[in-house]
Amino acid sequence: MSWGEGIASRFKPGDKVHVAERYPAKGHFRTPFYIRGKTGVVERICGQYHNPEELAFGKYDGPEKVLYRVRFDQKQVWPDYHGHSADKVEIEIFEHWLEPAK
Amino acid sequence: MHHDMGGQPAGPVNTAAHEIEPWEKRIEAILRCMQLRDPPIVTVDELRRGIEELPPKLYDSLSYYERWIASLTNIMVEKDVLSRAEVEARMAKIKAARAKEAA
């Protein structure tokens, strides 16, 4: 069985995605600040899970959201990155934080 | 947000192994017991949200498991599982017993 089999997802592995540039003042979010507004490529679909943004406030039975592993170039994430130009960072991000990249 | 520190200047990371105190293990165990109830009394997401809600000064002054204690206490009060007065009364009782032991 491959990852994400049977999951109705908006994106598929290889798709270019843009992380939403939202900065809500309150709440619990698993999308780190440093990756918002960056563009990466879907590496895999990790599955679908209850939304931590709801779980964090005691709502345990909300709809499940698709979780992706997204791969970013370190050089794009950190303008002053001094490591190898092929270095990547992979972050797991829920679908509602992703938009198709232009 | 204060807790979301990825990429900020932070200095070297201390990678030395350190002892876990008995009270820290107890907090870890209490969280698991609360999480594994069906339905759970608390989720790790709530624990994390409670830690993130600590004021920055307090967040910085507390150790890892002290943050857990602060968060879990606030969430138990928020969910009406315990009242702050109950927590404080229990703390006073333990403190008095310890003082008696030490005397």
N, CA and C atoms of all chains as a GROMACS GRO file, in nm:
protein
  615
    1MET      N    1   0.085  -0.120   0.000
    1MET     CA    2   0.000   0.000   0.000
    1MET      C    3   0.088   0.125   0.000
    2SER      N    4   0.051   0.220  -0.083
    2SER     CA    5   0.130   0.343  -0.086
    2SER      C    6   0.065   0.448   0.004
    3TRP      N    7   0.146   0.546   0.041
    3TRP     CA    8   0.095   0.654   0.126
    3TRP      C    9  -0.018   0.727   0.053
    4GLY      N   10  -0.121   0.758   0.128
    4GLY     CA   11  -0.227   0.841   0.074
    4GLY      C   12  -0.326   0.768  -0.015
    5GLU      N   13  -0.312   0.635  -0.026
    5GLU     CA   14  -0.402   0.559  -0.112
    5GLU      C   15  -0.546   0.573  -0.061
    6GLY      N   16  -0.638   0.597  -0.153
    6GLY     CA   17  -0.778   0.607  -0.115
    6GLY      C   18  -0.816   0.737  -0.046
    7ILE      N   19  -0.724   0.832  -0.041
    7ILE     CA   20  -0.755   0.961   0.022
    7ILE      C   21  -0.787   1.063  -0.086
    8ALA      N   22  -0.901   1.129  -0.072
    8ALA     CA   23  -0.938   1.232  -0.168
    8ALA      C   24  -0.862   1.359  -0.132
    9SER      N   25  -0.753   1.384  -0.201
    9SER     CA   26  -0.669   1.499  -0.165
    9SER      C   27  -0.671   1.603  -0.276
   10ARG      N   28  -0.654   1.728  -0.236
   10ARG     CA   29  -0.652   1.838  -0.333
   10ARG      C   30  -0.522   1.836  -0.413
   11PHE      N   31  -0.413   1.794  -0.348
   11PHE     CA   32  -0.282   1.791  -0.414
   11PHE      C   33  -0.229   1.649  -0.419
   12LYS      N   34  -0.136   1.625  -0.512
   12LYS     CA   35  -0.073   1.493  -0.520
   12LYS      C   36   0.078   1.511  -0.518
   13PRO      N   37   0.153   1.403  -0.490
   13PRO     CA   38   0.299   1.416  -0.487
   13PRO      C   39   0.352   1.478  -0.616
   14GLY      N   40   0.444   1.572  -0.601
   14GLY     CA   41   0.501   1.641  -0.717
   14GLY      C   42   0.438   1.777  -0.743
   15ASP      N   43   0.320   1.801  -0.686
   15ASP     CA   44   0.254   1.930  -0.707
   15ASP      C   45   0.331   2.041  -0.635
   16LYS      N   46   0.338   2.157  -0.703
   16LYS     CA   47   0.400   2.275  -0.640
   16LYS      C   48   0.294   2.346  -0.555
   17VAL      N   49   0.328   2.370  -0.431
   17VAL     CA   50   0.230   2.434  -0.340
   17VAL      C   51   0.291   2.555  -0.269
   18HIS      N   52   0.202   2.649  -0.237
   18HIS     CA   53   0.241   2.772  -0.170
   18HIS      C   54   0.177   2.770  -0.031
   19VAL      N   55   0.256   2.799   0.071
   19VAL     CA   56   0.202   2.799   0.208
   19VAL      C   57   0.133   2.932   0.235
   20ALA      N   58   0.011   2.924   0.284
   20ALA     CA   59  -0.067   3.046   0.309
   20ALA      C   60   0.009   3.141   0.401
   21GLU      N   61  -0.004   3.268   0.371
   21GLU     CA   62   0.063   3.371   0.451
   21GLU      C   63  -0.040   3.431   0.547
   22ARG      N   64  -0.080   3.349   0.644
   22ARG     CA   65  -0.180   3.392   0.743
   22ARG      C   66  -0.110   3.399   0.878
   23TYR      N   67  -0.143   3.500   0.954
   23TYR     CA   68  -0.081   3.516   1.087
   23TYR      C   69  -0.188   3.542   1.192
   24PRO      N   70  -0.275   3.443   1.216
   24PRO     CA   71  -0.379   3.468   1.318
   24PRO      C   72  -0.315   3.497   1.453
   25ALA      N   73  -0.374   3.590   1.526
   25ALA     CA   74  -0.314   3.633   1.653
   25ALA      C   75  -0.339   3.530   1.763
   26LYS      N   76  -0.448   3.451   1.750
   26LYS     CA   77  -0.481   3.355   1.856
   26LYS      C   78  -0.506   3.218   1.795
   27GLY      N   79  -0.476   3.114   1.874
   27GLY     CA   80  -0.503   2.979   1.830
   27GLY      C   81  -0.379   2.893   1.835
   28HIS      N   82  -0.394   2.769   1.788
   28HIS     CA   83  -0.284   2.673   1.790
   28HIS      C   84  -0.260   2.625   1.647
   29PHE      N   85  -0.143   2.650   1.594
   29PHE     CA   86  -0.115   2.620   1.454
   29PHE      C   87   0.012   2.538   1.441
   30ARG      N   88   0.010   2.440   1.350
   30ARG     CA   89   0.126   2.354   1.330
   30ARG      C   90   0.210   2.399   1.210
   31THR      N   91   0.174   2.511   1.151
   31THR     CA   92   0.250   2.564   1.037
   31THR      C   93   0.346   2.670   1.091
   32PRO      N   94   0.476   2.637   1.099
   32PRO     CA   95   0.567   2.735   1.161
   32PRO      C   96   0.574   2.867   1.084
   33PHE      N   97   0.602   2.972   1.158
   33PHE     CA   98   0.609   3.106   1.097
   33PHE      C   99   0.706   3.109   0.980
   34TYR      N  100   0.822   3.043   0.997
   34TYR     CA  101   0.927   3.059   0.897
   34TYR      C  102   0.894   2.999   0.761
   35ILE      N  103   0.790   2.916   0.756
   35ILE     CA  104   0.759   2.852   0.628
   35ILE      C  105   0.639   2.918   0.558
   36ARG      N  106   0.570   3.007   0.629
   36ARG     CA  107   0.453   3.071   0.567
   36ARG      C  108   0.499   3.161   0.453
   37GLY      N  109   0.425   3.154   0.342
   37GLY     CA  110   0.460   3.235   0.225
   37GLY      C  111   0.564   3.171   0.135
   38LYS      N  112   0.614   3.052   0.172
   38LYS     CA  113   0.716   2.985   0.090
   38LYS      C  114   0.650   2.884  -0.004
   39THR      N  115   0.725   2.846  -0.108
   39THR     CA  116   0.674   2.752  -0.208
   39THR      C  117   0.756   2.624  -0.203
   40GLY      N  118   0.686   2.510  -0.203
   40GLY     CA  119   0.754   2.382  -0.199
   40GLY      C  120   0.684   2.281  -0.290
   41VAL      N  121   0.726   2.156  -0.279
   41VAL     CA  122   0.672   2.048  -0.362
   41VAL      C  123   0.620   1.938  -0.269
   42VAL      N  124   0.499   1.888  -0.299
   42VAL     CA  125   0.442   1.780  -0.218
   42VAL      C  126   0.530   1.656  -0.235
   43GLU      N  127   0.580   1.605  -0.123
   43GLU     CA  128   0.666   1.486  -0.125
   43GLU      C  129   0.581   1.361  -0.109
   44ARG      N  130   0.481   1.368  -0.022
   44ARG     CA  131   0.388   1.256  -0.003
   44ARG      C  132   0.264   1.302   0.072
   45ILE      N  133   0.162   1.219   0.065
   45ILE     CA  134   0.043   1.240   0.147
   45ILE      C  135   0.063   1.154   0.271
   46CYS      N  136   0.052   1.213   0.387
   46CYS     CA  137   0.081   1.140   0.512
   46CYS      C  138  -0.042   1.072   0.570
   47GLY      N  139  -0.159   1.113   0.526
   47GLY     CA  140  -0.282   1.056   0.581
   47GLY      C  141  -0.380   1.167   0.609
   48GLN      N  142  -0.489   1.134   0.680
   48GLN     CA  143  -0.581   1.240   0.720
   48GLN      C  144  -0.613   1.227   0.868
   49TYR      N  145  -0.616   1.341   0.932
   49TYR     CA  146  -0.623   1.345   1.078
   49TYR      C  147  -0.715   1.458   1.122
   50HIS      N  148  -0.763   1.445   1.248
   50HIS     CA  149  -0.840   1.556   1.304
   50HIS      C  150  -0.750   1.680   1.307
   51ASN      N  151  -0.814   1.793   1.294
   51ASN     CA  152  -0.742   1.919   1.283
   51ASN      C  153  -0.688   1.964   1.420
   52PRO      N  154  -0.554   1.974   1.435
   52PRO     CA  155  -0.499   2.016   1.564
   52PRO      C  156  -0.552   2.151   1.609
   53GLU      N  157  -0.592   2.236   1.513
   53GLU     CA  158  -0.644   2.368   1.547
   53GLU      C  159  -0.776   2.356   1.625
   54GLU      N  160  -0.850   2.246   1.600
   54GLU     CA  161  -0.975   2.220   1.675
   54GLU      C  162  -0.947   2.135   1.799
   55LEU      N  163  -0.860   2.032   1.782
   55LEU     CA  164  -0.825   1.946   1.896
   55LEU      C  165  -0.771   2.028   2.012
   56ALA      N  166  -0.698   2.132   1.979
   56ALA     CA  167  -0.634   2.215   2.082
   56ALA      C  168  -0.734   2.287   2.170
   57PHE      N  169  -0.860   2.296   2.123
   57PHE     CA  170  -0.963   2.364   2.202
   57PHE      C  171  -1.073   2.266   2.243
   58GLY      N  172  -1.037   2.136   2.249
   58GLY     CA  173  -1.130   2.037   2.302
   58GLY      C  174  -1.233   1.984   2.205
   59LYS      N  175  -1.224   2.024   2.076
   59LYS     CA  176  -1.318   1.969   1.977
   59LYS      C  177  -1.250   1.847   1.913
   60TYR      N  178  -1.295   1.728   1.955
   60TYR     CA  179  -1.227   1.605   1.916
   60TYR      C  180  -1.291   1.536   1.795
   61ASP      N  181  -1.409   1.584   1.751
   61ASP     CA  182  -1.482   1.508   1.649
   61ASP      C  183  -1.503   1.586   1.519
   62GLY      N  184  -1.421   1.687   1.496
   62GLY     CA  185  -1.432   1.766   1.373
   62GLY      C  186  -1.388   1.685   1.252
   63PRO      N  187  -1.410   1.740   1.130
   63PRO     CA  188  -1.371   1.667   1.009
   63PRO      C  189  -1.219   1.648   1.000
   64GLU      N  190  -1.178   1.537   0.942
   64GLU     CA  191  -1.035   1.510   0.924
   64GLU      C  192  -0.982   1.593   0.807
   65LYS      N  193  -0.855   1.630   0.817
   65LYS     CA  194  -0.789   1.710   0.713
   65LYS      C  195  -0.671   1.631   0.658
   66VAL      N  196  -0.646   1.646   0.529
   66VAL     CA  197  -0.533   1.575   0.468
   66VAL      C  198  -0.403   1.643   0.510
   67LEU      N  199  -0.306   1.559   0.548
   67LEU     CA  200  -0.175   1.609   0.590
   67LEU      C  201  -0.072   1.571   0.483
   68TYR      N  202   0.008   1.668   0.443
   68TYR     CA  203   0.110   1.646   0.340
   68TYR      C  204   0.249   1.665   0.399
   69ARG      N  205   0.346   1.594   0.342
   69ARG     CA  206   0.485   1.629   0.369
   69ARG      C  207   0.531   1.712   0.250
   70VAL      N  208   0.576   1.832   0.278
   70VAL     CA  209   0.614   1.925   0.171
   70VAL      C  210   0.764   1.953   0.180
   71ARG      N  211   0.829   1.950   0.065
   71ARG     CA  212   0.975   1.967   0.059
   71ARG      C  213   1.009   2.107   0.005
   72PHE      N  214   1.095   2.175   0.077
   72PHE     CA  215   1.135   2.312   0.040
   72PHE      C  216   1.287   2.316   0.022
   73ASP      N  217   1.333   2.403  -0.066
   73ASP     CA  218   1.478   2.428  -0.078
   73ASP      C  219   1.520   2.516   0.039
   74GLN      N  220   1.623   2.472   0.110
   74GLN     CA  221   1.672   2.552   0.222
   74GLN      C  222   1.709   2.693   0.178
   75LYS      N  223   1.767   2.703   0.059
   75LYS     CA  224   1.811   2.834   0.008
   75LYS      C  225   1.695   2.930  -0.010
   76GLN      N  226   1.576   2.872  -0.040
   76GLN     CA  227   1.459   2.958  -0.058
   76GLN      C  228   1.401   2.999   0.077
   77VAL      N  229   1.411   2.906   0.175
   77VAL     CA  230   1.354   2.933   0.306
   77VAL      C  231   1.437   3.035   0.384
   78TRP      N  232   1.571   3.020   0.374
   78TRP     CA  233   1.662   3.108   0.448
   78TRP      C  234   1.749   3.183   0.348
   79PRO      N  235   1.725   3.311   0.326
   79PRO     CA  236   1.802   3.386   0.225
   79PRO      C  237   1.953   3.381   0.253
   80ASP      N  238   1.992   3.367   0.380
   80ASP     CA  239   2.135   3.367   0.413
   80ASP      C  240   2.187   3.225   0.436
   81TYR      N  241   2.122   3.125   0.377
   81TYR     CA  242   2.163   2.986   0.398
   81TYR      C  243   2.299   2.959   0.335
   82HIS      N  244   2.390   2.899   0.414
   82HIS     CA  245   2.526   2.877   0.366
   82HIS      C  246   2.556   2.731   0.337
   83GLY      N  247   2.458   2.642   0.358
   83GLY     CA  248   2.481   2.499   0.335
   83GLY      C  249   2.480   2.465   0.186
   84HIS      N  250   2.475   2.336   0.157
   84HIS     CA  251   2.475   2.290   0.018
   84HIS      C  252   2.351   2.340  -0.055
   85SER      N  253   2.367   2.375  -0.181
   85SER     CA  254   2.254   2.433  -0.255
   85SER      C  255   2.141   2.332  -0.276
   86ALA      N  256   2.172   2.202  -0.263
   86ALA     CA  257   2.067   2.100  -0.282
   86ALA      C  258   1.995   2.065  -0.152
   87ASP      N  259   2.033   2.126  -0.040
   87ASP     CA  260   1.972   2.092   0.090
   87ASP      C  261   1.823   2.126   0.090
   88LYS      N  262   1.748   2.038   0.156
   88LYS     CA  263   1.602   2.056   0.164
   88LYS      C  264   1.558   2.056   0.309
   89VAL      N  265   1.440   2.111   0.332
   89VAL     CA  266   1.372   2.095   0.462
   89VAL      C  267   1.233   2.041   0.430
   90GLU      N  268   1.191   1.940   0.506
   90GLU     CA  269   1.059   1.881   0.485
   90GLU      C  270   0.972   1.910   0.606
   91ILE      N  271   0.852   1.956   0.581
   91ILE     CA  272   0.761   1.994   0.689
   91ILE      C  273   0.624   1.934   0.661
   92GLU      N  274   0.559   1.884   0.764
   92GLU     CA  275   0.424   1.830   0.747
   92GLU      C  276   0.323   1.942   0.767
   93ILE      N  277   0.240   1.960   0.665
   93ILE     CA  278   0.148   2.075   0.663
   93ILE      C  279   0.009   2.027   0.623
   94PHE      N  280  -0.092   2.075   0.693
   94PHE     CA  281  -0.231   2.039   0.661
   94PHE      C  282  -0.279   2.113   0.536
   95GLU      N  283  -0.374   2.045   0.468
   95GLU     CA  284  -0.421   2.093   0.338
   95GLU      C  285  -0.474   2.236   0.339
   96HIS      N  286  -0.542   2.275   0.448
   96HIS     CA  287  -0.603   2.408   0.446
   96HIS      C  288  -0.500   2.521   0.458
   97TRP      N  289  -0.372   2.485   0.475
   97TRP     CA  290  -0.267   2.587   0.475
   97TRP      C  291  -0.199   2.596   0.338
   98LEU      N  292  -0.240   2.512   0.245
   98LEU     CA  293  -0.171   2.508   0.115
   98LEU      C  294  -0.259   2.560   0.003
   99GLU      N  295  -0.194   2.628  -0.093
   99GLU     CA  296  -0.262   2.678  -0.213
   99GLU      C  297  -0.180   2.632  -0.332
  100PRO      N  298  -0.243   2.618  -0.450
  100PRO     CA  299  -0.162   2.582  -0.568
  100PRO      C  300  -0.061   2.694  -0.595
  101ALA      N  301   0.063   2.657  -0.626
  101ALA     CA  302   0.165   2.759  -0.655
  101ALA      C  303   0.146   2.806  -0.798
  102LYS      N  304   0.168   2.936  -0.820
  102LYS     CA  305   0.154   2.991  -0.956
  102LYS      C  306   0.275   2.953  -1.040
  103MET      N  307   0.431   3.464   1.709
  103MET     CA  308   0.404   3.420   1.846
  103MET      C  309   0.533   3.378   1.913
  104HIS      N  310   0.542   3.406   2.042
  104HIS     CA  311   0.666   3.387   2.118
  104HIS      C  312   0.724   3.246   2.105
  105HIS      N  313   0.640   3.142   2.116
  105HIS     CA  314   0.688   3.004   2.120
  105HIS      C  315   0.739   2.956   1.984
  106ASP      N  316   0.696   3.020   1.875
  106ASP     CA  317   0.730   2.975   1.739
  106ASP      C  318   0.864   3.036   1.701
  107MET      N  319   0.973   2.972   1.747
  107MET     CA  320   1.105   3.035   1.745
  107MET      C  321   1.194   2.989   1.630
  108GLY      N  322   1.146   2.898   1.548
  108GLY     CA  323   1.229   2.841   1.442
  108GLY      C  324   1.298   2.949   1.360
  109GLY      N  325   1.431   2.938   1.349
  109GLY     CA  326   1.505   3.030   1.264
  109GLY      C  327   1.554   3.155   1.332
  110GLN      N  328   1.515   3.175   1.460
  110GLN     CA  329   1.562   3.294   1.530
  110GLN      C  330   1.699   3.267   1.593
  111PRO      N  331   1.782   3.372   1.608
  111PRO     CA  332   1.912   3.350   1.670
  111PRO      C  333   1.893   3.293   1.811
  112ALA      N  334   1.967   3.189   1.845
  112ALA     CA  335   1.944   3.123   1.974
  112ALA      C  336   2.071   3.077   2.043
  113GLY      N  337   2.184   3.083   1.979
  113GLY     CA  338   2.306   3.033   2.041
  113GLY      C  339   2.315   2.882   2.032
  114PRO      N  340   2.420   2.824   2.093
  114PRO     CA  341   2.440   2.680   2.081
  114PRO      C  342   2.336   2.600   2.158
  115VAL      N  343   2.310   2.478   2.111
  115VAL     CA  344   2.215   2.388   2.176
  115VAL      C  345   2.293   2.295   2.269
  116ASN      N  346   2.247   2.283   2.393
  116ASN     CA  347   2.310   2.193   2.489
  116ASN      C  348   2.261   2.050   2.461
  117THR      N  349   2.350   1.966   2.412
  117THR     CA  350   2.309   1.830   2.374
  117THR      C  351   2.350   1.726   2.480
  118ALA      N  352   2.400   1.774   2.594
  118ALA     CA  353   2.442   1.682   2.700
  118ALA      C  354   2.320   1.608   2.757
  119ALA      N  355   2.338   1.479   2.788
  119ALA     CA  356   2.230   1.402   2.849
  119ALA      C  357   2.207   1.456   2.990
  120HIS      N  358   2.082   1.455   3.036
  120HIS     CA  359   2.055   1.503   3.171
  120HIS      C  360   1.958   1.410   3.240
  121GLU      N  361   1.963   1.410   3.373
  121GLU     CA  362   1.875   1.325   3.454
  121GLU      C  363   1.731   1.374   3.444
  122ILE      N  364   1.639   1.280   3.439
  122ILE     CA  365   1.497   1.316   3.448
  122ILE      C  366   1.456   1.293   3.594
  123GLU      N  367   1.406   1.398   3.657
  123GLU     CA  368   1.367   1.390   3.798
  123GLU      C  369   1.239   1.306   3.813
  124PRO      N  370   1.222   1.241   3.931
  124PRO     CA  371   1.099   1.162   3.953
  124PRO      C  372   0.970   1.243   3.928
  125TRP      N  373   0.966   1.369   3.971
  125TRP     CA  374   0.843   1.447   3.950
  125TRP      C  375   0.816   1.471   3.801
  126GLU      N  376   0.924   1.478   3.723
  126GLU     CA  377   0.906   1.497   3.578
  126GLU      C  378   0.846   1.372   3.514
  127LYS      N  379   0.894   1.256   3.561
  127LYS     CA  380   0.839   1.129   3.510
  127LYS      C  381   0.691   1.118   3.548
  128ARG      N  382   0.660   1.168   3.668
  128ARG     CA  383   0.520   1.160   3.714
  128ARG      C  384   0.430   1.245   3.625
  129ILE      N  385   0.475   1.364   3.589
  129ILE     CA  386   0.396   1.452   3.501
  129ILE      C  387   0.373   1.384   3.366
  130GLU      N  388   0.478   1.324   3.315
  130GLU     CA  389   0.470   1.252   3.188
  130GLU      C  390   0.362   1.142   3.198
  131ALA      N  391   0.366   1.065   3.309
  131ALA     CA  392   0.270   0.956   3.327
  131ALA      C  393   0.127   1.008   3.342
  132ILE      N  394   0.112   1.118   3.417
  132ILE     CA  395  -0.023   1.174   3.437
  132ILE      C  396  -0.083   1.216   3.303
  133LEU      N  397   0.000   1.280   3.219
  133LEU     CA  398  -0.051   1.322   3.088
  133LEU      C  399  -0.099   1.201   3.009
  134ARG      N  400  -0.017   1.093   3.006
  134ARG     CA  401  -0.057   0.973   2.930
  134ARG      C  402  -0.190   0.918   2.981
  135CYS      N  403  -0.207   0.911   3.113
  135CYS     CA  404  -0.332   0.860   3.170
  135CYS      C  405  -0.451   0.945   3.124
  136MET      N  406  -0.430   1.077   3.120
  136MET     CA  407  -0.539   1.167   3.080
  136MET      C  408  -0.571   1.155   2.931
  137GLN      N  409  -0.465   1.135   2.853
  137GLN     CA  410  -0.480   1.125   2.707
  137GLN      C  411  -0.548   0.996   2.665
  138LEU      N  412  -0.517   0.887   2.737
  138LEU     CA  413  -0.559   0.754   2.692
  138LEU      C  414  -0.699   0.717   2.738
  139ARG      N  415  -0.763   0.806   2.817
  139ARG     CA  416  -0.903   0.781   2.853
  139ARG      C  417  -0.988   0.798   2.728
  140ASP      N  418  -1.102   0.726   2.725
  140ASP     CA  419  -1.192   0.737   2.611
  140ASP      C  420  -1.328   0.786   2.659
  141PRO      N  421  -1.369   0.909   2.628
  141PRO     CA  422  -1.293   1.011   2.554
  141PRO      C  423  -1.178   1.067   2.638
  142PRO      N  424  -1.078   1.124   2.573
  142PRO     CA  425  -0.964   1.177   2.649
  142PRO      C  426  -1.006   1.294   2.739
  143ILE      N  427  -0.932   1.309   2.850
  143ILE     CA  428  -0.954   1.426   2.937
  143ILE      C  429  -0.880   1.546   2.877
  144VAL      N  430  -0.770   1.516   2.811
  144VAL     CA  431  -0.691   1.621   2.747
  144VAL      C  432  -0.616   1.558   2.629
  145THR      N  433  -0.588   1.637   2.527
  145THR     CA  434  -0.507   1.588   2.414
  145THR      C  435  -0.374   1.664   2.414
  146VAL      N  436  -0.278   1.608   2.342
  146VAL     CA  437  -0.147   1.673   2.334
  146VAL      C  438  -0.160   1.810   2.267
  147ASP      N  439  -0.262   1.821   2.181
  147ASP     CA  440  -0.285   1.950   2.113
  147ASP      C  441  -0.328   2.056   2.215
  148GLU      N  442  -0.412   2.014   2.311
  148GLU     CA  443  -0.452   2.108   2.416
  148GLU      C  444  -0.334   2.145   2.505
  149LEU      N  445  -0.253   2.043   2.539
  149LEU     CA  446  -0.133   2.068   2.620
  149LEU      C  447  -0.045   2.173   2.551
  150ARG      N  448  -0.023   2.154   2.421
  150ARG     CA  449   0.063   2.245   2.347
  150ARG      C  450   0.003   2.385   2.340
  151ARG      N  451  -0.127   2.389   2.316
  151ARG     CA  452  -0.194   2.521   2.310
  151ARG      C  453  -0.181   2.593   2.444
  152GLY      N  454  -0.195   2.517   2.554
  152GLY     CA  455  -0.181   2.575   2.688
  152GLY      C  456  -0.041   2.629   2.712
  153ILE      N  457   0.059   2.558   2.660
  153ILE     CA  458   0.198   2.605   2.674
  153ILE      C  459   0.216   2.733   2.592
  154GLU      N  460   0.160   2.733   2.472
  154GLU     CA  461   0.175   2.849   2.384
  154GLU      C  462   0.106   2.973   2.440
  155GLU      N  463   0.004   2.950   2.524
  155GLU     CA  464  -0.070   3.064   2.580
  155GLU      C  465  -0.002   3.125   2.702
  156LEU      N  466   0.104   3.061   2.753
  156LEU     CA  467   0.173   3.118   2.868
  156LEU      C  468   0.236   3.251   2.827
  157PRO      N  469   0.229   3.353   2.914
  157PRO     CA  470   0.292   3.481   2.878
  157PRO      C  471   0.442   3.460   2.853
  158PRO      N  472   0.500   3.531   2.754
  158PRO     CA  473   0.640   3.508   2.717
  158PRO      C  474   0.737   3.505   2.835
  159LYS      N  475   0.722   3.596   2.931
  159LYS     CA  476   0.814   3.601   3.045
  159LYS      C  477   0.806   3.474   3.128
  160LEU      N  478   0.682   3.428   3.150
  160LEU     CA  479   0.662   3.306   3.228
  160LEU      C  480   0.715   3.186   3.149
  161TYR      N  481   0.683   3.182   3.021
  161TYR     CA  482   0.729   3.073   2.933
  161TYR      C  483   0.881   3.057   2.945
  162ASP      N  484   0.952   3.168   2.938
  162ASP     CA  485   1.099   3.163   2.942
  162ASP      C  486   1.152   3.122   3.080
  163SER      N  487   1.076   3.153   3.186
  163SER     CA  488   1.126   3.126   3.321
  163SER      C  489   1.101   2.982   3.365
  164LEU      N  490   1.012   2.911   3.297
  164LEU     CA  491   0.978   2.774   3.338
  164LEU      C  492   1.061   2.671   3.263
  165SER      N  493   1.087   2.557   3.330
  165SER     CA  494   1.155   2.446   3.263
  165SER      C  495   1.051   2.370   3.180
  166TYR      N  496   1.099   2.274   3.103
  166TYR     CA  497   1.013   2.197   3.012
  166TYR      C  498   0.889   2.142   3.082
  167TYR      N  499   0.910   2.063   3.189
  167TYR     CA  500   0.795   2.001   3.255
  167TYR      C  501   0.718   2.100   3.343
  168GLU      N  502   0.782   2.206   3.387
  168GLU     CA  503   0.707   2.311   3.459
  168GLU      C  504   0.604   2.374   3.364
  169ARG      N  505   0.640   2.388   3.237
  169ARG     CA  506   0.544   2.440   3.138
  169ARG      C  507   0.426   2.344   3.124
  170TRP      N  508   0.456   2.213   3.126
  170TRP     CA  509   0.348   2.114   3.118
  170TRP      C  510   0.252   2.134   3.236
  171ILE      N  511   0.310   2.150   3.357
  171ILE     CA  512   0.227   2.164   3.476
  171ILE      C  513   0.138   2.289   3.465
  172ALA      N  514   0.198   2.400   3.423
  172ALA     CA  515   0.122   2.525   3.411
  172ALA      C  516   0.010   2.508   3.310
  173SER      N  517   0.041   2.447   3.195
  173SER     CA  518  -0.058   2.429   3.090
  173SER      C  519  -0.170   2.336   3.135
  174LEU      N  520  -0.133   2.220   3.192
  174LEU     CA  521  -0.235   2.122   3.233
  174LEU      C  522  -0.325   2.180   3.342
  175THR      N  523  -0.265   2.254   3.435
  175THR     CA  524  -0.346   2.316   3.541
  175THR      C  525  -0.448   2.411   3.480
  176ASN      N  526  -0.401   2.498   3.390
  176ASN     CA  527  -0.493   2.595   3.327
  176ASN      C  528  -0.603   2.524   3.249
  177ILE      N  529  -0.568   2.417   3.180
  177ILE     CA  530  -0.668   2.347   3.098
  177ILE      C  531  -0.769   2.272   3.186
  178MET      N  532  -0.721   2.214   3.297
  178MET     CA  533  -0.814   2.145   3.388
  178MET      C  534  -0.912   2.244   3.451
  179VAL      N  535  -0.864   2.365   3.479
  179VAL     CA  536  -0.952   2.469   3.534
  179VAL      C  537  -1.051   2.514   3.426
  180GLU      N  538  -0.998   2.536   3.305
  180GLU     CA  539  -1.081   2.579   3.191
  180GLU      C  540  -1.193   2.478   3.164
  181LYS      N  541  -1.163   2.349   3.178
  181LYS     CA  542  -1.261   2.244   3.147
  181LYS      C  543  -1.343   2.202   3.269
  182ASP      N  544  -1.325   2.273   3.380
  182ASP     CA  545  -1.401   2.244   3.502
  182ASP      C  546  -1.376   2.105   3.558
  183VAL      N  547  -1.259   2.048   3.531
  183VAL     CA  548  -1.222   1.919   3.591
  183VAL      C  549  -1.176   1.944   3.734
  184LEU      N  550  -1.102   2.051   3.752
  184LEU     CA  551  -1.054   2.094   3.884
  184LEU      C  552  -1.078   2.244   3.895
  185SER      N  553  -1.090   2.292   4.020
  185SER     CA  554  -1.094   2.437   4.037
  185SER      C  555  -0.955   2.482   4.084
  186ARG      N  556  -0.926   2.608   4.062
  186ARG     CA  557  -0.796   2.660   4.104
  186ARG      C  558  -0.782   2.646   4.257
  187ALA      N  559  -0.895   2.665   4.329
  187ALA     CA  560  -0.893   2.654   4.476
  187ALA      C  561  -0.855   2.512   4.518
  188GLU      N  562  -0.906   2.412   4.445
  188GLU     CA  563  -0.872   2.272   4.477
  188GLU      C  564  -0.723   2.247   4.458
  189VAL      N  565  -0.669   2.298   4.347
  189VAL     CA  566  -0.527   2.279   4.318
  189VAL      C  567  -0.443   2.347   4.428
  190GLU      N  568  -0.482   2.468   4.462
  190GLU     CA  569  -0.406   2.544   4.562
  190GLU      C  570  -0.415   2.479   4.700
  191ALA      N  571  -0.533   2.427   4.734
  191ALA     CA  572  -0.551   2.361   4.865
  191ALA      C  573  -0.462   2.237   4.873
  192ARG      N  574  -0.458   2.160   4.764
  192ARG     CA  575  -0.376   2.038   4.759
  192ARG      C  576  -0.227   2.074   4.771
  193MET      N  577  -0.187   2.180   4.701
  193MET     CA  578  -0.047   2.223   4.708
  193MET      C  579  -0.009   2.264   4.851
  194ALA      N  580  -0.101   2.335   4.919
  194ALA     CA  581  -0.076   2.381   5.056
  194ALA      C  582  -0.063   2.261   5.149
  195LYS      N  583  -0.147   2.158   5.125
  195LYS     CA  584  -0.147   2.036   5.207
  195LYS      C  585  -0.012   1.964   5.193
  196ILE      N  586   0.033   1.950   5.067
  196ILE     CA  587   0.160   1.881   5.041
  196ILE      C  588   0.276   1.959   5.102
  197LYS      N  589   0.270   2.090   5.086
  197LYS     CA  590   0.376   2.176   5.140
  197LYS      C  591   0.384   2.161   5.292
  198ALA      N  592   0.270   2.158   5.359
  198ALA     CA  593   0.266   2.145   5.505
  198ALA      C  594   0.322   2.010   5.548
  199ALA      N  595   0.284   1.904   5.473
  199ALA     CA  596   0.332   1.769   5.506
  199ALA      C  597   0.484   1.761   5.492
  200ARG      N  598   0.535   1.824   5.386
  200ARG     CA  599   0.680   1.825   5.362
  200ARG      C  600   0.753   1.900   5.474
  201ALA      N  601   0.695   2.011   5.516
  201ALA     CA  602   0.756   2.093   5.621
  201ALA      C  603   0.762   2.013   5.751
  202LYS      N  604   0.657   1.936   5.776
  202LYS     CA  605   0.649   1.852   5.896
  202LYS      C  606   0.757   1.743   5.890
  203GLU      N  607   0.769   1.682   5.772
  203GLU     CA  608   0.871   1.578   5.750
  203GLU      C  609   1.011   1.632   5.778
  204ALA      N  610   1.035   1.754   5.726
  204ALA     CA  611   1.169   1.813   5.736
  204ALA      C  612   1.201   1.854   5.880
  205ALA      N  613   1.097   1.885   5.958
  205ALA     CA  614   1.119   1.934   6.096
  205ALA      C  615   1.171   1.822   6.188
   0.00000   0.00000   0.00000
